[in-house]
């Protein structure tokens, strides 16, 4: 989660399509979803079960909002990236091929 945060802020408002963003468009939210599930396993309290769906829905809505902003800001470049990169769960092919063959080059975008 920290690495994704660092990548975004180091890019200085440019489109990030390398590093963790080769595998998923929202690595920070993927990490949060994994944390939510792990908390349900580790601490299966009523409050956890009540809060988990609220948190997941909130982050899904936030991701949708951010996607609209990215389309407005980057247009076709982001649409091409979005078409090749899953939102939250990496595809098996992206791991099998590795980041160099999965990453979209700047001239494609």
C-alpha positions as CSV (number, residue, x, y, z in Angstrom):
1,X,0.0,0.0,0.0
2,X,2.8,2.3,0.8
3,X,4.7,1.6,-2.4
4,X,1.5,2.4,-4.5
5,X,1.1,5.7,-2.5
6,X,4.8,6.6,-3.2
7,X,4.4,5.8,-6.9
8,X,1.4,8.1,-7.3
9,X,2.9,11.0,-5.5
10,X,6.3,10.6,-7.2
11,X,4.6,10.8,-10.6
12,X,3.5,14.4,-9.9
13,X,0.0,14.2,-11.5
14,X,1.1,12.0,-14.4
15,X,-0.5,8.6,-15.3
16,X,1.2,5.8,-13.5
17,X,1.2,2.5,-15.4
18,X,4.4,0.8,-14.1
19,X,5.3,-0.9,-10.8
20,X,2.3,-2.2,-9.0
21,X,0.0,-0.5,-11.5
22,X,1.0,-3.0,-14.1
23,X,-1.0,-5.6,-12.3
24,X,-4.0,-3.7,-11.0
25,X,-5.4,-0.1,-11.4
26,X,-6.1,0.3,-7.7
27,X,-3.4,-1.5,-5.7
28,X,-4.1,0.6,-2.6
29,X,-7.7,-0.5,-2.5
30,X,-6.8,-4.1,-3.3
31,X,-4.6,-4.0,-0.2
32,X,-7.4,-2.5,1.9
33,X,-9.8,-5.2,0.7
34,X,-7.3,-7.9,1.7
35,X,-6.9,-6.2,5.1
36,X,-10.6,-6.2,5.6
37,X,-10.9,-9.9,4.8
38,X,-8.0,-10.7,7.1
39,X,-9.6,-8.8,9.9
40,X,-12.8,-10.8,9.5
41,X,-10.7,-14.0,9.8
42,X,-8.6,-12.8,12.7
43,X,-11.2,-10.9,14.6
44,X,-14.7,-12.2,13.6
45,X,-16.6,-9.8,15.8
46,X,-20.1,-8.5,15.0
47,X,-18.7,-5.0,14.5
48,X,-16.2,-6.3,11.9
49,X,-18.9,-8.1,10.0
50,X,-21.1,-4.9,10.1
51,X,-18.3,-2.6,9.0
52,X,-16.7,-4.8,6.3
53,X,-19.5,-4.3,3.6
54,X,-19.7,-0.6,4.4
55,X,-15.9,-0.2,3.9
56,X,-15.9,-2.3,0.7
57,X,-18.8,-0.4,-0.8
58,X,-17.2,3.0,0.1
59,X,-13.9,2.1,-1.5
60,X,-15.6,0.7,-4.6
61,X,-17.5,3.9,-5.0
62,X,-14.3,5.9,-4.4
63,X,-12.5,3.9,-7.1
64,X,-15.3,4.6,-9.6
65,X,-15.1,8.3,-8.9
66,X,-11.4,8.2,-9.4
67,X,-11.8,6.4,-12.6
68,X,-14.1,9.1,-14.0
69,X,-11.5,11.7,-13.0
70,X,-8.7,9.8,-14.7
71,X,-10.8,9.5,-17.9
72,X,-11.4,13.3,-17.8
73,X,-7.7,14.0,-17.2
74,X,-5.9,11.4,-19.4
75,X,-8.7,10.5,-21.9
76,X,-7.7,7.8,-24.4
77,X,-4.4,7.0,-22.6
78,X,-6.3,6.0,-19.5
79,X,-9.0,4.1,-21.4
80,X,-6.3,2.0,-23.1
81,X,-4.6,1.3,-19.8
82,X,-8.0,0.4,-18.2
83,X,-8.8,-2.0,-21.0
84,X,-5.6,-3.9,-20.3
85,X,-5.4,-3.8,-16.5
86,X,-7.8,-5.3,-14.0
87,X,-9.2,-3.0,-11.3
88,X,-8.5,-4.9,-8.1
89,X,-7.5,-8.5,-8.6
90,X,-4.4,-9.2,-10.8
91,X,-4.9,-11.6,-13.7
92,X,-2.9,-14.8,-13.9
93,X,-1.5,-13.7,-17.2
94,X,0.1,-10.6,-15.8
95,X,2.0,-12.6,-13.2
96,X,3.0,-15.3,-15.7
97,X,4.3,-12.8,-18.3
98,X,5.9,-10.4,-15.8
99,X,5.9,-6.6,-15.7
100,X,8.0,-6.0,-18.8
101,X,5.7,-7.6,-21.2
102,X,2.5,-6.5,-19.4
103,X,3.3,-2.8,-19.1
104,X,2.0,-0.6,-21.8
105,X,4.6,1.6,-23.3
106,X,4.2,5.4,-23.5
107,X,4.0,5.3,-27.3
108,X,1.0,3.0,-27.1
109,X,-0.8,5.4,-24.8
